Amino acid sequence: AGAARAIGVANFTRRHLKELLGSCRVPPAVIQMEVHPYFQQVELIEYCQSKGIQVMAQSPLAHGDLGLLDDRVLGKIAAAHGVSPA
């Protein structure tokens, strides 16, 4: 009773995950981290995938001051699919 069936972590780096995985009995099922077109963190995502850890994007639309929704390339991609950049 009271035992967790799954755990998650947030804002961990690859080093943090390696340390955790080296000492835990139950690996995290999910990691929440900042991921968006201007900050893709490809290496960390690939590492998580290789360990079976699901990635959940935090701030997928980036920070408002970055102008992600006004990006011309993303606007063209969205238009080609008949959707908004959001």
C-alpha positions as CSV (number, residue, x, y, z in Angstrom):
1,A,0.0,0.0,0.0
2,G,1.2,3.5,-0.8
3,A,3.8,2.3,-3.3
4,A,4.2,4.3,-6.5
5,R,3.8,2.4,-9.7
6,A,5.8,4.9,-11.8
7,I,7.9,7.9,-11.3
8,G,8.8,10.9,-13.4
9,V,11.5,13.6,-13.3
10,A,11.7,17.1,-14.6
11,N,14.5,19.2,-15.9
12,F,17.1,16.5,-15.6
13,T,20.3,16.6,-17.7
14,R,21.9,13.5,-19.1
15,R,24.3,13.4,-16.2
16,H,21.4,13.6,-13.7
17,L,19.7,10.7,-15.5
18,K,22.9,8.6,-15.5
19,E,23.3,9.1,-11.8
20,L,19.7,8.3,-11.1
21,L,19.7,5.2,-13.3
22,G,22.9,4.0,-11.7
23,S,21.3,3.9,-8.2
24,C,17.5,3.4,-8.6
25,R,15.5,0.2,-8.7
26,V,12.6,1.7,-10.6
27,P,13.7,3.9,-13.5
28,P,11.6,7.0,-14.3
29,A,8.8,6.4,-16.8
30,V,8.8,10.0,-18.0
31,I,11.0,13.2,-18.1
32,Q,9.5,16.6,-18.4
33,M,11.9,19.0,-20.1
34,E,12.0,22.2,-22.2
35,V,11.7,21.2,-25.8
36,H,10.7,23.4,-28.7
37,P,12.0,24.2,-32.3
38,Y,14.5,26.6,-30.9
39,F,15.8,24.3,-28.1
40,Q,15.5,20.7,-29.3
41,Q,17.8,18.8,-27.0
42,V,18.3,16.0,-29.5
43,E,21.0,14.2,-27.6
44,L,19.1,14.1,-24.4
45,I,15.9,12.9,-26.2
46,E,17.8,10.1,-27.9
47,Y,19.4,9.1,-24.6
48,C,15.9,9.0,-23.0
49,Q,14.5,6.9,-25.9
50,S,17.4,4.5,-25.6
51,K,16.5,4.0,-21.9
52,G,12.8,3.7,-22.5
53,I,12.0,7.0,-20.8
54,Q,9.1,9.0,-22.4
55,V,9.8,12.7,-23.1
56,M,7.1,15.2,-22.2
57,A,7.7,18.7,-23.6
58,Q,7.6,21.6,-21.2
59,S,7.2,25.0,-23.0
60,P,6.5,23.4,-26.5
61,L,5.6,26.9,-27.8
62,A,8.8,28.4,-26.3
63,H,8.9,31.6,-24.3
64,G,6.6,34.3,-25.7
65,D,9.6,36.7,-26.2
66,L,11.2,34.3,-28.7
67,G,8.5,34.9,-31.3
68,L,8.1,31.2,-32.1
69,L,4.5,31.7,-33.4
70,D,5.8,34.4,-35.8
71,D,8.6,32.3,-37.2
72,R,8.4,32.4,-41.1
73,V,9.6,28.8,-41.5
74,L,7.1,27.4,-39.0
75,G,4.4,29.6,-40.6
76,K,5.1,28.1,-44.0
77,I,5.0,24.5,-42.6
78,A,1.8,25.2,-40.8
79,A,0.2,26.8,-43.9
80,A,1.2,23.8,-46.0
81,H,-0.8,21.6,-43.5
82,G,-3.7,24.0,-43.2
83,V,-3.1,24.7,-39.5
84,S,-1.8,27.6,-37.4
85,P,1.8,27.6,-36.0
86,A,0.3,27.1,-32.6
